[in-house]
Amino acid sequence: MSAPSDLEPAPDRLPHDLRVRLAELDRLREVWIGSQGRRPGHQWSAHRARLLRRHILELRALRGRLPVPAEAAERLAHDGFDSDDSLAPAVRERLDEEERTLTSLAEACRTGDDRSAAYLDGVARSLTGRSVPGLGERLAACLAEATAVWTHPVVRAALVYLCAERALPEDGGAEPPAPGTDPLPWAVASLALLRANHPPLIADHRPVSVRLPRQRAPQPQERLVQLVRLFAELQIAVMRGELSWAASDTGEPVEHGQTLARAVYRRLLEYLRRRAPALAMLLRELDPASRVRVTSGDAADVGEHRSRMDRAADRALLARGGPSWWVCLEADCTDSTLRLLLTVRGVGAPATGVLAVTADALVDSPGGVEDALDLAPTDCVTLLSSDSVDERWPEVAALADESISRAVNRLTSVMA
């Protein structure tokens, strides 16, 4: 692990906005922990397996080695690697082995096997496809040293990641892979989080490629901060997703969190109504007959928006359904139509008090219907019932602004 002069892992040495984000993660984790004992065990293993398969495929996408077309990867993650007969037997066996290895991490934490160099050697062989003498001992040392550091669990996972990332190239003698693409550092960092009663890390190629650019940060501390930012966002996405899995009734009122949800929904509706005239003026320069309109509703009158709300839930790792309030911005220009849908969702059944604001946008043109946003699970705003609208509104407005900007850019590019 880096010498103390290289890194400053204490939380108070991190940028202020990152400390705030870690505090938000901690508040969400309190709700997540409270739901663990209420979730049926048979659901837990099946849902967690889907997340792990998604992680495996996302890392392969980052390496340019996705075994199926991108549009089929989500189905493969959901249904299992045995569900696609088009996979070569050797590829399927390799994917199954990686899934078994990642699934074993939680059990290894429970039994204490995760502290064994022999166990970590096996993890390394499974995930890298080769044996490196002494690598298990080096990984065990990474975990032991990180455990002794006083810091936030997500920062500790980033320290372990950096240590594991260096261990393999040094011992293997190979050129290090592009940042964020090697499955071994991810697995060992997940192990550090599992030890701290966090969910595993689940990668997504979009935030990884943005947060960990191919040009590595020149300073070790910058690289640490990059990783902590990425891991915090991924942990929020996974905790929010796991909270959406059904659990036994806790007696919480159905209204738990809905007061905030309705307040955010009303403000979001008013915000889009204010944005609509400027957008209409812009589009009329391209087509004087263009139209922009804003509609809204809740789960009772979702109608034609249901499939898009389900797609947005899938992308955000959320279970489908549940209480929701939606606002739709629709724009017709020349022979193309843009439909942008922003949804405030209650997360979990029964109510957990956690809310998610998701986005979805489609452009329908003579060339076909296409996704206008390509969002990741991290492109979502997570709210707790104890939040105030004024406190969290800037983040919701930023999601709306970014979604409108990207969707309109896609609309105009299709028209061009």
C-alpha positions in Angstrom: 0.0 0.0 0.0 1.2 3.5 -0.6 3.3 5.1 2.1 1.6 7.7 4.3 3.3 10.5 2.4 1.5 9.4 -0.8 -2.0 9.4 0.5 -4.2 11.2 3.0 -7.1 8.8 3.6 -8.6 10.6 6.6 -12.2 11.7 5.7 -11.5 15.3 6.8 -8.7 15.5 4.1 -11.2 14.8 1.3 -12.9 17.6 -0.7 -15.9 19.0 1.0 -18.4 17.9 -1.6 -17.1 14.3 -1.4 -17.5 14.3 2.4 -21.1 15.4 2.0 -21.7 12.6 -0.5 -20.2 10.0 2.0 -22.5 11.4 4.7 -25.5 10.9 2.4 -24.3 7.4 1.7 -24.1 6.7 5.4 -27.7 7.9 5.9 -28.9 5.6 3.1 -26.9 2.8 4.6 -28.8 3.1 7.9 -32.1 2.5 6.0 -30.4 -0.3 4.0 -29.2 -2.1 7.1 -32.7 -1.9 8.7 -34.1 -3.7 5.7 -31.7 -6.6 5.7 -33.4 -8.8 8.3 -36.8 -8.3 6.7 -35.9 -9.5 3.2 -36.8 -13.1 2.3 -33.6 -15.1 1.9 -34.6 -16.7 -1.4 -35.0 -13.3 -2.9 -31.7 -12.1 -1.6 -29.5 -14.6 -3.4 -31.4 -14.4 -6.7 -31.3 -10.6 -6.8 -27.7 -10.3 -5.7 -26.7 -12.9 -8.4 -28.2 -10.7 -11.0 -26.1 -7.7 -9.8 -22.9 -9.7 -9.8 -23.6 -10.9 -13.4 -24.2 -7.4 -14.4 -20.9 -6.4 -12.8 -19.0 -9.1 -14.7 -20.5 -8.0 -18.0 -19.9 -4.3 -17.4 -16.2 -4.9 -16.8 -16.0 -7.0 -20.0 -17.7 -4.1 -21.8 -14.9 -1.8 -20.5 -12.3 -4.2 -21.8 -14.1 -4.4 -25.2 -14.8 -8.1 -24.7 -18.6 -8.2 -24.1 -19.6 -11.8 -25.2 -23.1 -10.6 -26.5 -24.4 -7.5 -28.2 -24.9 -4.7 -25.8 -28.7 -4.8 -26.1 -28.6 -8.5 -25.0 -26.3 -8.0 -22.0 -29.1 -6.9 -19.6 -31.2 -10.0 -20.4 -28.1 -12.2 -19.9 -27.5 -10.6 -16.5 -31.1 -11.0 -15.5 -31.7 -14.6 -16.7 -28.2 -16.1 -16.1 -25.3 -17.1 -18.3 -26.9 -20.4 -19.1 -29.9 -18.7 -20.7 -28.1 -17.8 -24.0 -27.3 -20.8 -26.2 -25.2 -18.5 -28.5 -22.4 -18.3 -25.9 -19.4 -20.5 -26.6 -19.1 -23.2 -23.9 -15.7 -22.0 -22.9 -17.0 -18.4 -22.5 -20.0 -19.6 -20.5 -17.8 -21.6 -18.2 -15.5 -18.7 -17.6 -18.4 -16.4 -16.8 -19.9 -19.0 -14.5 -16.6 -19.3 -12.7 -16.4 -15.5 -12.2 -19.9 -15.5 -10.8 -19.2 -18.3 -8.3 -16.0 -16.5 -7.2 -17.8 -13.2 -6.6 -20.7 -15.0 -4.9 -18.2 -16.7 -2.5 -16.9 -13.3 -1.2 -19.8 -12.8 1.2 -19.5 -16.3 2.6 -15.7 -15.9 3.0 -16.3 -12.8 5.1 -18.7 -14.8 7.3 -16.3 -17.7 7.9 -13.1 -15.7 8.0 -11.6 -17.4 4.9 -11.2 -14.0 3.3 -8.1 -13.5 5.5 -6.5 -16.5 4.0 -3.7 -16.0 1.4 -4.7 -19.3 -0.1 -8.3 -18.2 -0.6 -7.2 -14.9 -2.2 -4.9 -16.8 -4.5 -7.9 -18.8 -5.7 -9.9 -15.6 -6.2 -7.0 -14.2 -8.3 -6.7 -17.3 -10.4 -10.4 -17.4 -11.1 -10.6 -13.7 -12.1 -7.4 -13.3 -14.0 -7.0 -16.8 -15.5 -3.4 -17.1 -14.3 -1.4 -18.0 -11.2 1.0 -15.4 -9.7 3.3 -16.7 -6.9 2.8 -14.8 -3.7 -0.1 -12.7 -5.0 -2.5 -14.0 -2.4 -0.1 -12.9 0.4 0.2 -9.5 -1.1 -3.6 -9.1 -1.4 -4.0 -10.3 2.2 -1.5 -7.6 3.2 -3.4 -5.0 1.3 -6.6 -5.9 3.3 -4.8 -6.1 6.6 -3.1 -2.7 6.1 -6.3 -1.0 5.0 -8.2 -2.4 8.0 -5.7 -0.6 10.3 -6.4 2.8 8.7 -9.0 5.0 10.4 -11.2 6.2 7.6 -14.6 5.7 5.9 -15.3 2.1 4.5 -15.5 3.5 1.0 -12.1 5.2 1.3 -10.7 2.0 2.7 -12.1 0.1 -0.3 -10.4 2.6 -2.6 -7.1 2.1 -0.7 -7.4 -1.7 -1.2 -8.2 -1.2 -4.8 -5.1 0.8 -5.4 -3.0 -1.7 -3.6 -4.4 -4.7 -5.5 -4.1 -2.8 -8.8 -0.4 -2.5 -8.3 0.2 -6.0 -7.0 -0.8 -7.9 -10.1 1.2 -6.0 -12.7 4.3 -6.1 -10.4 4.1 -9.8 -10.0 2.8 -10.7 -13.4 5.2 -8.6 -15.3 2.5 -7.5 -17.8 1.5 -4.0 -18.9 -1.2 -2.8 -16.5 -4.7 -2.8 -18.0 -6.6 0.4 -18.6 -8.0 2.0 -15.4 -11.0 0.3 -13.9 -11.0 -2.8 -16.2 -9.2 -5.4 -14.1 -11.7 -7.6 -12.2 -9.3 -8.4 -9.4 -9.0 -5.0 -7.7 -12.8 -4.7 -7.9 -13.2 -8.0 -6.1 -10.7 -7.2 -3.3 -12.3 -3.7 -2.8 -15.7 -5.4 -2.7 -14.3 -7.7 0.0 -13.3 -4.7 2.1 -16.8 -3.3 1.8 -18.5 -6.6 2.6 -16.4 -6.8 5.8 -17.8 -3.4 6.8 -21.4 -4.6 6.2 -21.8 -2.8 2.8 -23.0 -4.3 -0.4 -20.5 -5.3 -3.1 -19.2 -3.0 -5.7 -21.2 -3.3 -9.0 -19.4 -1.6 -11.9 -21.0 0.3 -14.8 -19.0 1.1 -17.9 -20.3 4.7 -18.2 -19.3 6.2 -14.8 -16.1 4.1 -14.7 -15.0 5.5 -18.0 -15.8 9.0 -16.9 -14.4 8.8 -13.3 -11.3 6.8 -14.2 -10.1 8.2 -17.6 -7.5 6.2 -19.5 -5.0 8.9 -18.7 -4.4 8.1 -15.0 -4.3 10.9 -12.4 -0.7 12.0 -12.0 -0.9 12.2 -8.2 -1.8 9.3 -5.9 -4.1 11.4 -3.9 -6.0 12.5 -7.0 -6.4 8.9 -8.0 -7.7 8.0 -4.5 -10.3 10.8 -4.7 -11.4 9.6 -8.2 -12.0 6.1 -6.8 -13.8 7.3 -3.7 -16.1 9.5 -5.8 -16.9 6.5 -8.1 -17.3 4.0 -5.3 -19.6 6.3 -3.4 -21.9 6.7 -6.4 -21.9 3.0 -7.2 -22.7 2.1 -3.5 -25.6 4.5 -3.5 -27.0 2.9 -6.6 -26.7 -0.6 -5.3 -28.1 0.2 -1.8 -31.0 2.0 -3.4 -31.6 -0.9 -5.7 -31.5 -3.5 -3.0 -33.9 -1.5 -0.9 -36.4 -1.7 -3.8 -36.5 -5.5 -3.4 -39.6 -6.6 -1.6 -39.4 -7.1 2.2 -41.8 -8.1 4.9 -44.1 -5.4 6.3 -42.7 -3.2 9.0 -45.8 -1.3 9.9 -44.5 1.9 8.3 -47.4 4.0 7.0 -48.0 3.9 3.2 -47.4 7.7 3.3 -43.8 7.2 4.5 -41.8 9.5 2.2 -44.7 10.4 0.0 -45.0 14.0 1.3 -41.5 14.7 0.1 -42.2 12.8 -3.2 -45.3 14.9 -4.0 -43.4 18.1 -3.1 -40.5 17.2 -5.5 -43.0 16.2 -8.1 -44.8 19.5 -7.9 -41.6 21.5 -8.1 -40.4 19.3 -11.0 -43.6 19.9 -12.9 -43.4 23.7 -12.4 -39.7 23.6 -13.5 -40.4 21.9 -16.8 -43.3 24.2 -17.4 -40.9 27.1 -17.0 -38.4 25.5 -19.3 -40.9 24.7 -22.1 -41.3 28.2 -23.7 -37.6 28.6 -24.2 -37.3 25.2 -25.8 -40.4 25.9 -28.0 -38.7 29.2 -29.2 -35.5 27.3 -30.0 -37.3 24.6 -32.0 -39.5 27.1 -33.9 -36.3 28.4 -35.5 -36.0 24.9 -37.1 -39.7 24.4 -37.7 -42.3 27.1 -37.2 -45.0 24.4 -36.6 -43.1 22.7 -33.8 -44.9 22.1 -30.5 -43.7 21.6 -26.9 -46.1 20.4 -24.1 -45.7 19.2 -20.6 -48.0 16.6 -19.1 -48.0 14.9 -15.7 -49.6 12.2 -13.5 -49.1 9.4 -11.0 -49.0 5.6 -11.0 -52.8 5.4 -11.5 -52.7 7.1 -15.0 -49.2 6.2 -16.3 -50.7 4.7 -19.5 -48.4 4.7 -22.4 -45.4 5.7 -20.2 -45.4 2.4 -18.3 -42.8 0.6 -20.5 -40.5 3.6 -20.3 -40.8 3.9 -16.5 -39.9 0.2 -16.3 -36.8 0.7 -18.5 -35.7 3.6 -16.4 -36.2 1.5 -13.2 -34.1 -1.3 -14.8 -31.3 1.1 -15.6 -31.3 2.4 -12.0 -31.2 -1.1 -10.6 -34.7 -0.6 -9.1 -37.6 -3.0 -8.9 -40.4 -2.1 -11.2 -43.7 -0.7 -10.0 -44.6 1.0 -6.7 -45.9 4.6 -6.1 -44.7 7.1 -8.7 -45.3 10.6 -10.0 -44.2 11.5 -13.5 -43.7 14.6 -15.6 -43.3 14.3 -19.4 -41.8 16.9 -21.7 -42.9 16.2 -25.3 -41.5 18.1 -28.4 -42.6 17.7 -32.0 -40.3 19.2 -34.6 -40.3 18.6 -38.4 -40.9 14.8 -38.6 -39.4 13.9 -35.2 -40.7 13.7 -31.7 -38.8 13.8 -28.4 -40.4 12.4 -25.2 -38.6 13.1 -22.0 -39.9 11.4 -18.8 -38.9 12.3 -15.3 -40.3 10.2 -12.5 -40.3 10.4 -8.7 -40.5 6.9 -7.3 -41.1 5.4 -3.9 -38.4 2.8 -3.3 -39.3 -0.5 -1.7 -42.4 -2.3 -0.6 -43.5 -1.6 2.1 -42.4 2.0 2.0 -38.8 2.6 3.1 -38.9 6.4 3.0 -36.3 6.4 0.2 -37.2 8.0 -3.1 -35.5 7.9 -6.5 -35.8 10.5 -9.3 -35.1 8.8 -12.7 -35.0 10.0 -16.3 -35.8 8.5 -19.7 -35.9 10.0 -23.1 -36.8 8.7 -26.6 -36.5 10.3 -30.0 -38.9 9.0 -32.6 -37.9 9.8 -36.1 -38.2 8.4 -39.6 -35.0 6.4 -38.8 -36.7 4.7 -35.9 -37.0 5.1 -32.1 -33.9 5.4 -30.1 -32.7 6.1 -26.5 -31.6 9.8 -26.3 -29.8 9.6 -22.9 -27.9 6.3 -22.4 -28.0 6.7 -18.6 -26.1 4.7 -16.0 -27.5 3.5 -12.6 -25.7 6.5 -11.0 -27.7 9.0 -13.2 -30.4 9.1 -10.6 -31.2 11.3 -7.5 -31.7 9.5 -4.2 -33.7 11.2 -1.5 -34.7 10.2 2.1 -37.9 11.1 3.8 -35.9 13.3 6.3 -34.6 15.5 3.4 -36.1 18.9 2.7 -37.1 19.9 -0.9 -35.0 23.0 -0.7 -31.9 21.1 0.4 -32.0 18.5 -2.4 -33.7 20.4 -5.2 -30.4 21.6 -6.8 -29.5 18.0 -7.5 -32.9 17.2 -8.9 -32.8 20.3 -11.1 -29.3 19.3 -12.3 -30.6 15.9 -13.4 -33.5 17.6 -15.3 -31.2 20.1 -16.9 -28.7 17.5 -18.1 -31.5 15.3 -19.4 -33.2 18.1 -21.3 -29.8 19.2 -22.8 -28.8 15.7 -23.9 -32.2 14.8 -25.2 -32.6 18.0 -27.2 -29.1 17.6 -28.7 -30.1 14.1 -29.8 -33.3 15.4 -31.3 -31.5 18.1 -33.3 -28.8 15.8 -34.4 -31.4 13.3 -35.7 -33.1 16.1 -37.6 -29.9 17.2 -39.2 
